[in-house]
Amino acid sequence: MVNKDFVLRKIKLIQEDLGRLEDLEKYSFSQIVADFVKMSAVERLLEKIIMWAIDINQHLIAELGKGDEKVRGYEDTFWVLADLGVYSQDFAKKIAPSAGLRNRLVHEYNDTKVEIIYKSVGEVISRYAKYCHYILKFLSKHSSKK
């Protein structure tokens, strides 16, 4: 059974941090890179937003999946949600690669360029606002079917 409170709490956390990320988006690339605190905040916010979405994905897959879903990594969880009808395959194609960004941030890959991180801010804001919308819409439909 889908734990609606769990999902709503994670959505709230994502939305709050999207707001914080929007505050940082107003700074230029050079301003972010020159300020350790701002750069660290951007990195951590991106990581948290993506991970909370993955938490939601894993919960929905566990509760609504058939048990035969092929989930080899975090990116796959976004694809499975499309298969479950939460959103379209087209949207999954746009948002699933963000799991790779999360991995780069968490594992501190040496080849991760700050330009990629900075460029990701606008994409994450846009895509995760849509993600929240899709999850809430799905949750509403799923709850009304009972």
C-alpha positions in Angstrom: 0.0 0.0 0.0 1.3 3.4 -1.0 2.3 5.4 2.1 0.8 8.8 1.0 2.3 10.6 4.0 5.8 9.4 3.1 5.4 10.5 -0.5 3.9 13.9 0.5 6.7 14.5 3.0 9.3 13.8 0.4 7.5 16.0 -2.2 7.5 18.9 0.4 11.2 18.5 1.0 11.9 18.5 -2.8 9.8 21.6 -3.2 11.4 23.5 -0.3 14.9 22.7 -1.7 13.8 23.7 -5.2 13.0 27.1 -3.7 16.4 27.3 -2.2 18.0 26.3 -5.5 16.0 29.0 -7.3 17.5 31.5 -4.8 21.0 30.4 -5.9 20.2 30.3 -9.6 20.2 34.1 -9.6 24.0 34.1 -9.2 26.3 33.9 -12.1 28.6 30.9 -12.8 31.6 32.9 -11.6 29.9 34.0 -8.5 29.0 30.4 -7.5 32.4 29.0 -8.3 34.2 31.8 -6.4 32.1 31.1 -3.3 32.8 27.8 -1.6 29.6 28.0 0.5 27.4 28.8 -2.5 29.0 26.0 -4.6 28.6 23.5 -1.7 25.0 24.5 -1.2 24.2 24.0 -4.9 25.9 20.6 -4.9 24.1 19.4 -1.7 20.7 20.7 -2.8 21.0 18.9 -6.1 22.0 15.7 -4.4 19.1 15.9 -1.9 16.4 16.7 -4.4 17.4 13.8 -6.6 17.8 11.4 -3.8 14.3 12.2 -2.3 12.8 11.6 -5.7 14.6 8.2 -5.9 13.2 7.4 -2.4 9.7 8.1 -3.8 10.4 6.1 -6.9 11.6 3.1 -4.9 8.6 3.3 -2.6 6.1 3.4 -5.5 7.9 0.6 -7.3 7.8 -1.6 -4.1 4.1 -0.9 -3.6 2.8 -0.8 -7.1 5.2 -2.9 -9.1 4.7 -6.5 -10.1 8.1 -7.5 -8.6 9.7 -8.2 -12.0 10.8 -4.7 -12.7 14.4 -4.4 -13.9 16.1 -1.9 -11.5 19.8 -2.1 -11.7 20.5 1.5 -10.6 18.8 4.7 -9.5 18.3 5.8 -13.1 16.1 2.8 -13.8 13.7 3.8 -11.0 12.6 6.8 -13.1 12.0 4.6 -16.1 9.9 2.1 -14.1 7.7 5.0 -12.9 6.9 5.7 -16.6 6.1 2.0 -17.0 3.7 2.3 -14.0 1.9 5.2 -15.7 3.1 8.0 -13.3 4.4 10.0 -16.2 5.4 9.6 -19.9 8.4 7.8 -21.3 9.4 11.2 -22.8 9.6 12.7 -19.3 11.5 9.7 -18.0 14.0 10.3 -20.8 14.5 13.8 -19.5 14.7 13.2 -15.8 16.4 9.7 -15.5 19.9 11.0 -16.3 19.8 13.2 -13.2 20.6 10.0 -11.2 24.0 10.1 -12.9 24.5 13.7 -11.6 23.6 12.5 -8.1 26.2 9.8 -8.4 28.9 12.2 -9.6 28.1 14.5 -6.6 28.0 11.8 -4.0 31.1 9.9 -5.2 33.0 13.1 -6.0 34.2 11.9 -9.4 37.3 13.9 -10.3 36.1 14.6 -13.8 32.9 16.3 -12.7 33.1 19.8 -14.1 31.6 22.7 -12.2 30.1 23.9 -15.5 28.0 20.7 -15.6 26.8 21.2 -12.0 26.0 24.9 -12.6 24.2 24.0 -15.9 22.2 21.4 -14.1 20.6 23.8 -11.7 18.0 25.2 -14.1 17.3 21.7 -15.5 16.8 20.3 -12.0 14.4 23.1 -11.0 12.3 22.7 -14.1 12.3 18.9 -14.2 11.7 18.3 -10.6 8.9 20.8 -10.4 7.2 18.7 -13.1 8.2 15.5 -11.3 6.4 16.8 -8.2 3.4 17.7 -10.3 3.2 14.2 -11.8 3.7 12.4 -8.5 1.0 14.5 -6.8 -1.4 13.9 -9.8 -0.7 10.2 -9.8 -1.2 10.0 -6.0 -4.5 11.8 -6.3 -5.7 9.4 -9.0 -4.4 6.4 -7.1 -6.0 7.5 -3.9 -9.4 8.1 -5.6 -9.4 4.5 -7.0 -9.7 3.0 -3.6 
